[in-house]
Amino acid sequence: MIVTDAEPEPGALPIRDYGHDDDLIRAVLADGQPRVRVYAANATELVLGRGSRPEQELNLEAVRADGMPVSRRRGGGCAVLLDPGNAVVALALPAREIGRLRAHFARLTAWMIDGLHTIGIDGVRHDGISDLVLGGRKIGGSCLYQTRGVLFYSTTLLVEPRLGLMERYLPMPPREPAYRRGRGHREFVGDLRGEGVASAAALADGLAAALEAPAAEPPGRAARLLA
């Protein structure tokens, strides 16, 4: 489901499209060439997953009181806080089939880990469905979106996450990976400052120079699109 900028019903939480990288999707659909973009987030907002329910995944009282912007991305997963302490990697690849999301996650997470290794960040591993983990703490989360002709992958990397805002706006998620073990945000979320990363902008610059879009994966067995 993609939410548009139509007028919300009275009392409803305004939710915008998270369309920051839609131009990559359009470009791949137009010419079939892969695209990758890396950037530091320039604003603070709450981003819902495709199937997220705001009443479950947001502290609505705090969100409304503070006027915190809320958007909905194309990919799945739970709600997250995006802020200028985050770097974003967006990748769009040509694709002829829908499905095999876990295989795509495995391949593209490995690609992301290799990119981090290239710029001197070692020890990152893949856990849960799509998390990037360092020292037992989450330092990145990913999502996928598929439509006929394109596979879109996005990762948010945490350099200076605003944990106080996470605690204010995000309750414990309705589902969690086993390695979280019920830990609150401060005990679960890590960051990349201890790896010599000066800022989200510096990380984005390094990865932009190191990452090349991988080749589109050969078509395989079609599978059901996972939520």
Protein Blocks (a to p, Z undefined) as FASTA:
>chain_A
ZZdfbdcdehiacddddfklmmmmmmmmmnopacddddddfbdcddddfklcfklmpcfk
lmmmnopacdddfbecddddddfkbccdddddddfbeejklmmmmmmmmmmmmmmmmnop
ahiacehjlpcceehiafbdcdddddehiacddddddfbdcfklmmmmmccdfbdcfkln
opafklmpccfklnopabfklmmmmmmmmpccdddddddddddddZZ
